[in-house]
Amino acid sequence: MNHPDQRIPHDANAPVETLYVGKWLSLRKRGRWEYAERNNPGGAVIILAVTPEDHVLFVEQYRVSILKKTIEMPAGLVGDLHEHGDEDVLLAAGRELEEETGYRCERLEFVHEGPSSSGMSTEMIAFVRARGLQKVGPGGGDESENIVVHEVPRTQAGAWLFARAAEGYSIDPKLFAGLWFIEHAGLAVPG
């Protein structure tokens, strides 16, 4: 139910017009409002991963859309490939964690879900906590990625991120939400 002072815009009832369909994204228009929509039905997942040594896992990669190197938490699309079309958020999280970082986990816990950019996209992002991490491979992503893995002491993670920003890296603000979840949602204990 909407708050009485919040009115639903007229555009919300307008029909959806498709402006463009690409491999991964579609551009839609409803009334005067343009927005992007992921073509995979499952959204995205961000993995909150803390090693047994109490280090937070971050990944570094170049993002063509912003022409910069970024620091992110391990993440990926749910059901983005044909062979993963029916996977859920937890399966995608386990797959992406191992692919990007070389760590496998014993269990995964759903933490929270919300929009990635509610004014521009329909994409929903789930935060998932990985427990019982064990290093099983090199990580680095799949053949289309060139990912560098960083293991940062949890107590120094915020300062480390700001230091990378000062060096010119783009820091995804969702990382700070992820760190908050680790610290305040009963997730700080490694394992």
C-alpha positions in Angstrom: 0.0 0.0 0.0 1.3 3.4 -0.9 1.6 6.2 1.6 -1.3 8.7 1.0 1.1 11.4 0.0 2.8 9.1 -2.6 0.9 9.1 -5.9 1.6 6.5 -8.5 2.7 8.3 -11.6 0.5 8.2 -14.7 3.4 6.5 -16.6 3.1 3.4 -14.4 -0.1 2.4 -16.2 1.2 3.1 -19.7 1.9 0.1 -22.0 5.6 -1.0 -22.3 7.3 -0.3 -25.6 10.5 -2.2 -26.5 13.1 0.2 -28.0 16.0 -2.3 -28.4 16.8 -5.9 -27.5 20.4 -7.0 -27.2 22.0 -10.2 -26.0 22.1 -9.3 -22.3 19.9 -6.1 -22.0 16.7 -4.7 -23.4 15.8 -1.0 -23.5 12.1 -0.4 -22.7 9.9 2.6 -22.4 6.8 3.1 -20.3 5.2 6.4 -20.9 8.1 8.9 -20.9 10.3 6.7 -18.7 13.1 4.7 -20.3 14.8 1.8 -18.5 17.0 -1.2 -19.0 15.9 -4.7 -18.4 18.2 -7.8 -18.0 17.3 -10.6 -20.5 18.1 -13.2 -17.9 15.1 -13.8 -15.6 17.1 -14.4 -12.4 18.7 -11.0 -11.7 22.2 -10.8 -10.1 23.9 -12.0 -6.9 26.6 -10.6 -4.8 28.6 -13.0 -2.6 29.7 -11.9 0.9 32.7 -14.1 1.4 35.0 -14.1 4.4 37.8 -16.6 4.6 38.7 -18.7 7.7 41.5 -16.2 8.2 38.9 -13.4 8.5 39.7 -11.8 5.1 37.0 -10.4 2.8 37.2 -11.5 -0.8 37.1 -8.7 -3.4 37.6 -9.0 -7.2 39.2 -6.5 -9.5 38.3 -6.2 -13.2 38.1 -3.8 -16.0 34.6 -2.7 -16.9 34.2 -1.5 -20.4 30.9 0.4 -19.7 32.8 2.9 -17.4 36.3 2.5 -18.9 37.8 1.8 -15.5 39.1 -0.9 -13.3 36.7 -1.7 -10.5 36.7 -3.3 -7.1 33.7 -5.5 -6.4 32.6 -8.4 -4.3 32.4 -11.7 -6.2 29.1 -11.5 -8.2 27.3 -12.6 -11.3 24.1 -13.1 -13.1 21.6 -15.8 -12.2 20.8 -18.1 -15.1 22.8 -16.1 -17.6 23.9 -19.0 -19.7 21.8 -21.6 -21.4 23.2 -24.4 -19.2 22.4 -22.4 -16.1 19.0 -21.2 -17.2 17.1 -22.9 -14.3 19.5 -22.1 -11.5 18.4 -20.2 -8.4 20.3 -17.4 -6.5 22.2 -19.8 -4.2 23.4 -22.1 -7.0 24.5 -19.0 -9.0 26.4 -17.7 -6.0 28.3 -20.9 -5.5 29.2 -21.1 -9.2 30.3 -17.5 -9.4 32.3 -17.6 -6.1 34.4 -20.6 -7.3 34.7 -19.2 -10.9 35.8 -15.8 -9.8 37.8 -16.4 -6.7 38.8 -20.1 -6.7 37.0 -20.6 -3.4 34.3 -23.2 -2.8 31.9 -23.0 0.2 30.1 -25.5 2.4 26.9 -23.5 2.5 25.2 -20.3 1.3 22.7 -18.1 3.2 20.3 -15.6 1.6 20.8 -12.2 3.2 18.8 -9.5 1.3 17.5 -8.5 -2.1 16.8 -5.1 -3.7 17.1 -3.1 -6.9 20.5 -2.3 -8.4 19.4 1.1 -9.7 15.7 1.5 -9.3 15.5 4.6 -11.5 17.2 3.0 -14.5 16.8 -0.8 -14.3 14.5 -3.6 -13.4 17.4 -5.7 -12.2 17.2 -7.1 -8.6 20.4 -8.0 -6.7 20.5 -10.6 -4.0 23.2 -10.6 -1.3 24.3 -14.1 -0.3 26.7 -15.1 2.5 29.1 -17.9 1.7 30.2 -20.1 4.7 32.9 -22.6 5.1 35.3 -21.3 2.4 38.0 -23.6 1.0 40.5 -22.7 -1.7 40.1 -25.1 -4.6 41.5 -23.3 -7.6 43.1 -20.1 -9.0 39.9 -18.1 -9.7 40.2 -15.3 -12.2 36.8 -15.8 -13.9 35.9 -17.6 -17.1 37.5 -17.2 -20.6 35.8 -13.8 -21.1 37.1 -12.3 -17.8 40.4 -11.2 -16.4 39.7 -11.1 -12.6 42.3 -10.4 -9.9 41.3 -11.6 -6.4 42.1 -9.6 -3.3 41.9 -11.1 0.2 41.7 -8.1 2.6 41.5 -8.4 6.4 37.9 -7.7 7.4 38.8 -5.1 9.9 40.8 -3.1 7.2 38.3 -3.6 4.3 36.7 -0.1 4.4 40.1 1.7 4.5 41.5 -0.6 1.8 38.5 0.3 -0.5 39.0 4.0 0.1 42.8 3.6 -0.7 41.9 1.9 -4.0 39.5 4.7 -4.8 42.3 7.2 -4.2 44.4 5.2 -6.8 41.6 5.7 -9.4 39.7 2.5 -9.1 35.9 2.7 -9.3 34.5 1.3 -6.1 31.0 -0.1 -6.3 29.0 1.5 -3.4 27.2 -1.8 -2.9 30.4 -3.0 -1.3 29.8 -0.9 1.7 26.3 -2.4 2.1 28.0 -5.8 1.9 30.4 -4.9 4.6 27.6 -3.6 6.7 25.7 -6.9 6.3 28.9 -8.8 7.3 29.3 -6.7 10.4 25.7 -6.1 11.5 23.6 -8.9 10.2 25.2 -11.6 12.4 27.5 -12.5 9.6 30.9 -11.3 10.9 32.0 -14.7 12.2 34.1 -16.4 9.6 33.1 -19.9 8.4 
